[in-house]
Amino acid sequence: MKKYLAVVAVAVLVAFAAPAFAATNPFMDVPINHWSYDAIGQLAAQGVLSGYPDGTYKGKQPTTRYEMASALARALAVVDLTKASKQDVEMLKKLVVEFKDELDALGVQVEQIDGRLGTIEDRLGGWKLSGVLRVDLKYGDALGALNEAEDSRGYGDLRRARLFIERWFGEDDSIHFYARLNGESSRYTNTTREARFDRFYAEFPAFFDTKIIAGRALYDFEGSYYLDGKTSFSKHMGAGTDSWLGDRALDSFGIQKSWGLGSATFYVAHPLESIGEWTSLSMWEVAANAQLQFTEQIGVDLGVQAFLGDDAAVAKVEDISFKVNSLWTLYAGLRFDFNDSIGLKGIFYHQKTDVELEATGEEVDTDDSNAFKLIVDVKQDLLKFTSLWLEYNKIDAGFYLPSGRGALFNDYDTISWKASSIAEGNVVQSDLNIWRIAAQQQWTEKWSTFLFYANFDVDAVDANFNHYGLGVNYQLNPAVLLGIAYTQISYDDEFDLNDESQIRFRTQVTF
């Protein structure tokens, strides 16, 4: 291979890495009228080419594969992700494969290069566009019907229609913009809702190696403690509860700091909440969280969330007006992995409210509320034929769930909201005990099955109901998931409610 061929290859390679300018060529032996003069000058300015100690380039001298690999490694170090094309990335991949041995000999980590190329390919032009479409066809009894006339009917539901837009820019692509356009039909009727950006924020580095998050962002500190969090059950229905405090999009300002031990996050927002019959509860929301990983086995989550009204938040219950001055929740979670296959985790919440009568300013004596979860998480590689999730929840009456009723019941369509003794708005109305068992079986890369059972024991009416279901999923290809599932709710006589069941056919497309 001649040196001029190396120059051509690397010049094309980094055409998107160097800004378009006429660089001064530093090598005395490159003629100014040579066709490669500007290209060599730009590559030298970028640090890709260094020449020889005597200031010459020796363009006619044959090159070695080591010299070519050295130029390639330097070129990769200055690639501008925002100016790469698909053809450029393909050329980079081929060159890395061709010179793998030489790069290894030079001490260049080819795996890191491969990772960087993957990042380049993922962010071609600095932009990334993706999405998900989920369509359900449903049939069953009640199905959370709005009125009696709607019982025993089937319907189609555009359950999820989301478009994700991302952009990386700034120095070293350190600024990240993210938006999620969400448009989906009603859960109970065939009416559609206007598409809107339910995520719209930017992340950028700031002082003391922190990251600022500004815009409409989602904060979820409890993902390790519920089934649809950091587990594989997110494809399924009704299997688990959601976060009790977080997993909400907030127009907010946040700060995040990461280090070897873990990360810490703080945010401030001003949401408008509606809690059952409480109205106009507009309060400042502040929260701080630390997620710490002391060893590979032991992790701890600590945090506080506060809604601060400063006598401005007015609530009304049974024609009596209150001032909700504050609502504080402290929580602590522990995660312990015995090994890669089995883990034990639990989280405890303590909540305190400060409420006054609006007319007299008299302080109302409100009881503190507690809640906790205990979980055993067993992966399929231990039991071979199935995974297993065992969970127990205890929630005191009066406990406020900022995430709403969905924090208790994942399957909106199947749980009847007629059971108002369980949750009115966002407030748990009775001491509540929840047992949950869920299992998933991954038979092949394409076929999987799942089943779950949950028991809700409501102390206020001394009754319980059971929620159970099973289903089959087929991964047609990496982008398309097909599934069928059955679920049922069985009520005690105390509820005076008919049992409910549902069959759901799901098609999900990701791109």
C-alpha positions in Angstrom: 0.0 0.0 0.0 1.3 3.4 -0.9 1.2 6.4 1.4 -1.0 8.4 -0.9 -3.6 5.6 -0.8 -3.6 5.9 3.0 -4.1 9.6 2.7 -7.1 9.1 0.4 -8.7 6.6 2.8 -8.2 8.6 5.9 -9.2 11.9 4.2 -12.5 10.4 3.2 -12.8 8.8 6.6 -12.6 12.1 8.5 -14.3 14.3 5.9 -17.1 14.6 8.4 -14.8 15.0 11.3 -13.1 18.2 10.2 -14.8 21.6 9.5 -14.6 22.7 5.9 -11.8 25.2 5.8 -8.6 25.7 3.9 -6.0 24.6 6.4 -2.3 25.6 6.0 -0.3 22.5 5.2 2.6 22.1 7.7 4.7 19.8 5.6 7.4 21.4 3.5 7.5 18.6 0.9 3.8 18.6 -0.1 3.4 20.8 -3.2 0.8 23.6 -2.8 -0.8 22.6 -6.1 -1.1 18.9 -5.2 -4.7 17.6 -5.2 -4.3 16.3 -1.6 -2.7 19.5 -0.2 -5.9 20.8 1.6 -6.9 17.3 2.8 -3.4 16.7 4.4 -3.5 20.1 6.0 -6.9 19.5 7.5 -5.9 16.1 8.8 -2.7 17.5 10.3 -4.7 20.3 12.0 -7.0 17.7 13.5 -4.0 15.7 14.8 -4.7 12.7 12.5 -1.4 13.1 10.6 1.9 14.0 12.3 4.6 13.6 9.6 8.2 13.1 10.4 10.5 14.9 12.9 12.2 16.8 10.2 8.9 18.5 9.1 8.4 16.4 6.0 5.5 14.2 5.0 7.2 11.9 2.5 4.1 11.3 0.5 5.7 9.1 -2.0 7.2 6.7 0.5 5.3 3.4 1.1 3.5 3.3 4.4 3.2 0.4 6.8 0.0 -1.0 8.2 1.0 0.2 11.6 1.2 3.8 10.3 -2.2 3.4 8.7 -3.7 2.0 11.9 -2.2 4.9 13.9 -3.8 7.4 11.5 -7.1 5.5 11.7 -7.1 5.6 15.5 -6.4 9.3 15.6 -9.2 9.9 13.1 -11.7 8.0 15.2 -10.7 10.2 18.2 -11.8 13.4 16.4 -15.0 12.2 14.6 -17.8 14.7 14.9 -21.0 12.6 15.5 -23.2 15.3 14.2 -21.7 15.2 10.7 -21.5 11.5 10.1 -23.3 9.8 7.2 -24.3 6.1 7.0 -21.7 5.6 4.3 -19.0 7.1 6.5 -19.9 4.8 9.4 -19.8 1.8 7.1 -16.3 2.8 5.9 -15.2 3.2 9.5 -16.4 -0.3 10.4 -14.6 -1.9 7.4 -11.3 -0.1 8.2 -11.5 -1.1 11.9 -12.0 -4.7 10.9 -9.1 -4.5 8.3 -6.6 -3.0 10.8 -7.8 -4.8 14.0 -4.5 -6.6 14.6 -2.5 -3.4 14.1 -4.8 -1.4 16.4 -4.5 -4.0 19.1 -0.7 -3.9 18.8 -0.8 -0.1 19.2 -2.7 -0.5 22.4 -6.0 0.8 20.9 -9.0 -0.9 22.5 -10.9 -2.1 19.4 -14.0 -2.9 21.6 -14.1 0.7 22.6 -13.9 1.7 19.0 -16.7 -0.6 18.1 -18.8 0.9 20.9 -18.0 4.4 19.6 -19.0 3.4 16.0 -22.2 2.0 17.4 -22.9 5.3 19.1 -22.1 7.1 15.8 -24.4 4.9 13.8 -27.1 5.3 16.5 -26.9 9.1 16.3 -26.3 9.7 12.6 -26.5 13.5 12.0 -26.9 14.0 15.8 -30.6 13.0 15.6 -32.4 9.8 16.6 -36.0 9.1 15.8 -37.9 6.1 17.2 -41.4 5.1 18.2 -43.8 2.5 19.4 -47.3 1.6 18.3 -49.5 -0.7 20.4 -53.0 -1.7 19.3 -55.3 -3.8 21.5 -58.5 -5.6 20.5 -60.5 -6.4 23.6 -63.6 -8.3 24.6 -65.1 -9.0 28.0 -67.5 -8.3 30.8 -67.7 -4.8 32.3 -64.1 -3.9 31.4 -64.3 -0.9 33.7 -67.4 0.3 31.8 -68.5 3.9 32.3 -72.2 2.8 32.5 -74.3 -0.3 32.4 -75.1 0.1 28.7 -71.4 -0.4 27.9 -71.2 -3.8 29.6 -70.4 -6.9 27.5 -68.9 -5.1 24.5 -65.7 -5.4 22.7 -63.6 -2.5 21.3 -60.3 -1.5 19.7 -57.9 0.6 21.7 -54.9 2.4 20.3 -53.3 1.9 23.7 -49.9 3.4 22.8 -48.8 5.7 20.0 -45.5 7.4 20.8 -42.8 9.1 18.8 -39.4 9.6 20.4 -37.2 12.4 19.2 -33.6 12.9 20.4 -30.8 15.2 19.5 -27.1 15.3 20.7 -25.2 18.5 20.2 -22.7 20.9 21.8 -19.1 20.2 22.7 -18.5 16.4 22.7 -22.2 15.9 22.2 -22.7 16.6 25.8 -26.1 18.2 25.5 -29.0 15.9 25.0 -32.5 16.9 23.9 -35.4 14.5 24.3 -39.1 14.7 23.3 -41.9 12.2 23.4 -45.0 12.9 21.3 -47.9 10.8 22.7 -51.2 10.2 21.0 -53.5 7.4 22.0 -57.2 6.6 22.4 -59.2 6.7 25.6 -58.9 3.6 27.7 -62.6 3.2 28.0 -64.1 4.7 24.8 -63.1 4.9 21.1 -62.7 8.7 21.4 -59.2 10.0 20.7 -57.1 12.4 22.6 -55.1 15.2 21.1 -51.5 14.3 20.6 -49.1 16.2 22.9 -45.6 16.2 24.0 -45.6 14.5 27.4 -41.8 14.6 27.5 -39.8 17.6 26.4 -36.5 18.4 28.1 -32.8 19.0 27.7 -29.9 17.6 29.7 -26.6 19.4 29.8 -23.4 19.4 32.0 -22.9 22.1 34.6 -20.8 22.9 37.6 -19.1 20.3 39.8 -19.6 17.6 37.2 -23.4 17.7 37.6 -26.1 17.4 35.0 -29.0 19.9 34.7 -32.4 18.6 33.5 -34.8 21.3 32.4 -38.2 20.9 30.9 -41.0 18.3 31.1 -39.1 15.3 32.4 -39.9 12.0 34.1 -38.5 11.1 37.5 -38.8 7.5 38.8 -36.9 6.5 41.8 -38.8 3.3 42.5 -38.2 1.3 39.3 -36.4 -1.5 41.1 -39.5 -2.1 43.4 -42.3 -2.9 41.0 -42.9 -5.4 38.3 -43.2 -3.0 35.3 -40.1 -1.3 36.4 -36.7 -3.0 35.9 -38.1 -6.4 35.0 -39.2 -8.1 31.8 -42.9 -7.8 32.5 -43.4 -4.5 30.8 -44.8 -6.3 27.7 -47.6 -7.8 29.7 -50.9 -6.6 31.4 -52.0 -6.3 34.9 -49.0 -8.0 36.4 -47.7 -5.3 38.7 -48.1 -2.0 40.5 -46.4 1.2 39.4 -44.3 3.7 41.4 -46.2 5.2 44.3 -44.4 8.5 44.3 -42.7 9.0 41.0 -42.9 7.9 37.4 -44.7 11.2 36.5 -43.8 13.8 33.9 -43.2 17.2 35.6 -42.5 20.6 34.2 -39.5 20.9 36.4 -35.8 21.8 37.0 -33.5 19.0 38.1 -29.9 18.4 39.1 -28.2 15.0 38.9 -24.8 14.0 40.1 -23.2 10.6 39.4 -20.1 9.1 40.9 -18.7 5.6 41.4 -20.9 4.7 44.3 -24.2 5.8 42.6 -26.1 8.9 41.9 -28.1 11.7 43.5 -31.0 13.7 42.0 -32.9 16.8 43.1 -35.9 18.4 41.3 -38.4 21.2 41.9 -41.8 21.5 40.2 -45.2 23.0 40.6 -47.8 20.5 39.5 -51.6 20.9 40.0 -52.9 17.8 41.8 -56.5 16.6 42.3 -57.0 14.2 45.2 -60.5 12.7 45.2 -62.9 15.4 46.4 -60.0 17.7 47.3 -59.8 20.4 44.7 -57.3 23.2 43.7 -54.4 21.5 45.4 -51.7 23.5 43.7 -48.4 23.1 45.5 -44.7 23.3 45.0 -43.1 19.8 44.8 -39.5 19.2 45.7 -37.7 15.9 46.0 -34.2 14.5 46.6 -33.0 11.0 46.1 -29.8 9.0 46.4 -29.4 5.6 44.7 -26.3 4.0 46.2 -24.6 0.8 45.2 -22.1 -0.2 48.0 -21.2 -3.5 46.5 -22.3 -5.7 43.6 -24.8 -7.3 46.0 -26.0 -4.4 48.2 -27.8 -1.3 47.0 -29.7 1.4 49.0 -32.3 4.0 47.9 -32.9 7.0 50.1 -35.2 10.0 49.5 -37.7 12.6 50.5 -40.6 14.1 48.5 -42.5 17.2 49.7 -45.6 19.1 48.5 -45.5 22.6 50.0 -48.6 24.7 50.0 -47.7 27.6 52.3 -51.4 28.1 53.1 -52.1 28.4 49.4 -53.3 24.9 48.7 -57.1 24.7 49.4 -58.8 21.3 49.7 -62.5 20.5 50.2 -63.9 17.4 51.7 -67.6 17.0 52.4 -68.2 20.7 52.2 -65.5 21.5 54.7 -62.6 23.5 53.4 -59.0 22.8 54.5 -55.6 24.4 53.9 -53.1 21.7 53.1 -49.8 23.3 54.1 -47.5 20.4 53.4 -47.3 16.7 52.6 -44.0 15.0 53.4 -42.9 11.5 52.4 -39.7 9.9 53.5 -38.6 6.6 52.0 -35.8 4.1 52.2 -35.2 1.0 50.1 -32.7 -1.9 50.3 -31.7 -4.2 47.4 -29.7 -7.4 48.1 -28.7 -9.8 45.4 -27.7 -13.2 46.7 -26.3 -13.8 43.2 -27.2 -13.0 39.6 -30.3 -15.1 39.8 -32.1 -14.2 43.0 -32.6 -10.9 44.8 -34.4 -9.7 47.9 -35.6 -6.1 48.1 -37.9 -3.9 50.2 -38.9 -0.3 50.5 -40.6 1.6 53.4 -42.5 4.9 53.2 -43.5 7.3 56.0 -45.9 10.1 55.2 -46.9 13.2 57.3 -49.5 15.9 56.4 -50.0 19.4 57.8 -53.7 20.5 57.4 -55.7 23.4 58.9 -59.4 24.3 58.7 -59.7 27.2 56.3 -62.3 29.2 58.2 -60.6 29.1 61.6 -57.0 28.2 60.9 -57.4 25.5 63.5 -54.9 22.7 63.0 -56.4 19.3 62.1 -54.9 16.3 63.8 -54.0 13.9 61.0 -52.4 10.5 61.5 -49.1 9.7 59.9 -49.3 7.0 57.2 -46.9 4.3 56.4 -46.5 1.8 53.5 -44.0 -0.8 52.5 -43.2 -3.5 49.9 -41.2 -6.7 50.3 -40.1 -8.6 47.1 -38.3 -11.8 46.1 -37.1 -11.7 42.5 -36.0 -15.0 40.9 -34.6 -15.0 37.4 -35.4 -17.8 34.9 -31.8 -19.0 34.7 -32.1 -20.3 38.3 -35.4 -22.2 38.0 -34.7 -23.0 34.3 -38.3 -23.1 33.2 -39.7 -19.9 34.7 -38.9 -16.7 36.5 -40.7 -15.8 39.7 -41.8 -12.6 41.4 -43.2 -12.7 44.9 -44.4 -9.4 46.5 -46.2 -8.2 49.6 -47.6 -4.7 50.0 -49.0 -3.0 53.1 -50.6 0.5 52.8 -52.2 2.5 55.6 -55.5 4.3 55.0 -54.9 8.0 54.1 -51.7 7.3 52.3 -51.4 9.7 49.4 -50.2 8.3 46.0 -49.0 11.1 43.7 -49.0 8.6 40.8 -52.7 8.1 41.2 -54.8 4.9 41.2 -52.6 3.4 38.5 -50.0 3.1 41.3 -52.2 0.3 42.7 -53.7 -1.2 39.6 -51.6 -1.6 36.5 -54.5 -2.8 34.3 -56.9 0.2 34.1 -59.4 -1.6 31.8 -60.0 -4.5 34.0 -60.1 -3.2 37.6 -63.6 -1.7 38.2 -63.5 1.8 39.7 -66.8 1.0 41.4 -64.7 -0.4 44.2 -64.3 3.1 45.6 -63.6 1.8 49.1 -60.1 1.0 47.8 -58.9 4.3 46.4 -60.7 7.6 46.1 -58.7 9.7 43.7 -55.1 9.4 44.8 -55.8 8.6 48.5 -56.0 5.0 49.8 -59.4 4.8 51.7 -58.7 1.7 53.7 -55.8 -0.2 55.2 -54.8 -2.4 52.3 -52.8 -5.6 52.0 -51.7 -6.9 48.6 -50.1 -10.2 47.7 -48.8 -10.8 44.2 -47.2 -13.7 42.4 -46.0 -13.4 38.8 -44.0 -15.6 36.5 -42.6 -15.5 32.9 -41.4 -18.3 30.8 -39.1 -17.6 27.9 -39.3 -20.8 25.8 -37.4 -19.6 22.7 -36.2 -16.3 21.3 -39.7 -15.8 19.9 -42.1 -17.5 22.2 -42.8 -16.6 25.8 -45.7 -17.0 28.3 -46.6 -15.4 31.5 -49.1 -15.7 34.4 -49.9 -13.7 37.5 -52.1 -13.7 40.6 -52.8 -10.8 43.0 -55.0 -10.6 46.1 -56.2 -7.3 47.4 -57.5 -7.4 51.1 -59.5 -4.3 52.0 -59.8 -3.9 55.7 -62.6 -1.3 55.6 -65.1 -3.7 54.2 -63.4 -6.9 55.5 -63.3 -8.3 52.0 -60.9 -9.0 49.2 -60.8 -9.5 45.5 -58.5 -11.5 43.3 -56.9 -10.4 40.0 -55.3 -13.1 37.8 -54.4 -13.8 34.2 -52.1 -15.5 31.7 -51.0 -14.9 28.2 -48.7 -15.9 25.3 -46.4 -13.5 23.3 -44.8 -14.1 20.0 -41.9 -12.0 18.8 -42.5 -12.0 15.1 -39.3 -10.1 14.4 -37.2 -7.6 16.4 -39.8 -4.9 15.7 -43.1 -6.7 16.0 -44.7 -8.4 19.0 -48.0 -10.3 18.9 -49.8 -11.4 22.0 -53.0 -12.8 23.4 -53.9 -12.6 27.1 -56.8 -13.4 29.5 -57.4 -11.7 32.8 -60.2 -11.8 35.4 -61.3 -10.0 38.6 -63.2 -12.0 41.2 -64.9 -9.9 44.0 -66.2 -10.9 47.4 -69.9 -10.5 48.1 -69.2 -7.5 50.3 -68.3 -5.5 47.2 -71.7 -6.2 45.5 -69.9 -6.2 42.2 -70.0 -8.7 39.3 -66.8 -10.5 38.4 -65.0 -9.1 35.4 -63.0 -10.8 32.7 -61.3 -9.8 29.5 -59.6 -11.2 26.4 -57.0 -9.0 24.7 -55.3 -9.4 21.4 -52.2 -7.1 21.1 -50.0 -6.0 18.3 -47.0 -3.9 19.2 -44.6 -2.3 16.6 -41.4 -0.6 17.6 -39.1 1.3 15.3 
